[in-house]
Amino acid sequence: MRHFAQLPAAERRRLFALPPLEFARTADPATLAVGLGATLYMPGTRPRLADDLQRLALLGVLSAVICLEDAIGDAEVADAERNVVAQLRDCAARPGAVPLVFVRVRRPEQIPALVEALGADAHILSGFVLPKFTDLNGAAFLDALADTAAEHEHPLLAMPVVESAEVIHKETRLDTLSGIRALLAKHRSNILAVRLGATDFAAAYGIRHGPTLTVYDVGVLADVITDVVNLLGRADGSGYVVTGPVWEYFTPDLDGLYRETALDLANGLIGKTVIHPRHLPVVHALMVVTAEEYADAMDILKSNGEDWGARASSYGNKMNESKPHRAWAERVLSRAAAFGVAAENIGVDDLRQAQTST
């Protein structure tokens, strides 16, 4: 798998000083988490899921979630489960690439049931998305995932979604997040990334921001994202990749998505949940490391741990510090491996337009 692989080779040479690296579907979770990119959500009721997954792969989608939870009605669950199994078995039998596939379940018991129903085709699944995740209900989901993976000798990764009322409400937030952190630590090898359910957060207050605004313009949403990153996204080895919340608008004007994804990155998030292929070029263009970011990161990491204090960057427009900026530089190189480093005069618009014109 490789980001921007859908572009012609000559176009990749024009756009990138260092192209994205290829990574395997079985790569370590740290590599996969950074490389998720724009994760496209689809309801489990879609009748042509197998076709959709192959089409999305050709567009450059590297991760997709099939939803059996909020995206479908309560009365549709049984039919959706049967449809998901049939479509994934069809997809597994076809030649051609598909994205990393995850299923968002409602209940822990759906995890073993779906894997059992897929049988030998379970290899099509990379893991499960776990909704409304808290320290109280999360253990049942993670135990079901670990037990199912062991029984079927098939590795499965979890993406818990932090979106419950216990997290959005101030009086219970820190205790709940601390409990989630302790629970995830017990299952670290199975945790791919933490996802944010901003729609559920907003629902607790009857809020919905429009397409010209971002989650960071809504105080209670920005506040909870800050605390999630604080407790679950630390760069000291205890944290996890935290992905950006869903962009839920189909509007052709994507300025809001541009701003929100840029703010995601600035706030320590990487990757994003999206609901339409037109979102993909924007998110992936912003994930690419700029030539300046890469130069700064390399200057900092060349110190090999030596404390040389502060120096002017090679661009002469900022200060780089050997110790405080090291974790940032390491994250930049991880993102560069997944999404590449843009050529010197290539910007976000160039990268977006290259994807939309292919």
Residue, then its C-alpha position, 0 to 999 in steps of 0.5 A: m500500500r502507498h499513498f498517492a499510488q494512483l498518480p502517474a509516476a511522472e506526476r509523483r516525481r514532480l510533486f515529491a522531493l521524497p515520495p511516500l513509502e510503501f507499507a504492508r497491510t500487516a505492518d506494525p500498528a504505529t506505521l498503519a496508524v500514521g498511514l490511515g489518512a482519510t478514513l472513509y465511512m460507509p453504512g453497512t446497508r450499501p448493496r455494492l460494498a465490494d464494488d465500492l471498496q475496489r473503486l475507493a482503492l483506485l481513488g487512493v483511499l487506504s482505510a475504510v470503515i463499514c458502519l453497523e452502528d449510528a449510520i444505520g437504523d436499529a431495525e436494519v442491523a440484522d440485514a446489514e450484518r448479512n450484507v457486510v458478510a456477503q460483500l466482504r466475502d465477495c471482495a476477498a474472492r476478487p483480484g485487486a487491491v482494497p483499503l484496510v477494512f474495519v467494521r464499526v460494531r454496536r456490541p462486543e458479541q458482533i466481533p466474534a460473530l462476524v469473524e466466524a461468519l467470514g470464515a476463511d475470508a476473515h483476512i479481509l478484515s483489519g479490525f474493528v471500530l469500537p463505539k461509545f468507548t469508556d473505561l466501563n464498557g471498553a473491556a468487553f469490546l477489547d476482550a472480544l477482539a483479543d479472544t477472537a483474534a487468538e481463536h482464529e489466528h488472525p490479528l485484529l486491531a481496535m480503534p476505540v471511539v471516544e464520544s460518550a457523554e462521560v467524556i464530553h461532560k466536564e465533571t466526569r471527563l478526566d476520570t473517564l479519560s484516565g480510566i480509558r488510558a489505563l484500559l488501553a495500556k493493558h491492550r496496547s498491542n491491539i490498539l491502532a488509533v483513537r478516534l474522536g466522535a465529535t458528532d456525539f459530543a455536539a449532540a449532547y448540547g444540541i450543537r451542529h457547526g456549519p460547513t464554514l466553521t470547524v470543531y475548533d470554533v465550538g468551545v465545548l468541542a475544542d475543550v474536549i479535544t484538548d483533553v483527549v489529546n492531553l491524556l491519550g495523545r502524549a509523545d512520551g511513549s504512553g500515547y496513541v495516534v488520535t485521528g481527526p473528527v468526521w467532516e460531515y458535509f457534502t458541499p463543494d466548498l471545502d474551505g472548512l475542511y481545509r481549515e479543520t484538517a490544518l487545525d487537527l494537525a496543529n493540535g496533534l491529530i493525524g488522519k481524519t474521518v470523511i464521508h465522501p471521496r471528494h474529501l480525500p484530496v484535501v486531507h491527503a494534501l495536508m498530510v504531506v510534509t512540506a520541504e521546510e518541515y522536513a528540513d527542520a526535522m532533519d536538522i533537529l534529529k541530526s543532533n543524535g541526542e546531543d544538546w546543542g541548545a537553539r539554532a536558527s533553522s536552515y530557512g532562517n525564519k525560526m528557532n530550532e531547539s535540540k531537546p524541545h523539538r525532538a518529539w515533533a521532528e520524530r512525528v514529522l518523519s513518521r508522517a513523511a514516510a507515510f505521505g511523502v515530502a513535497a518538492e520545494n515549490i509544491g503546495v497544498d493546492d498543487l497536491r490536491q489538484a493532482q489528485t482530482s485531475t487523475 
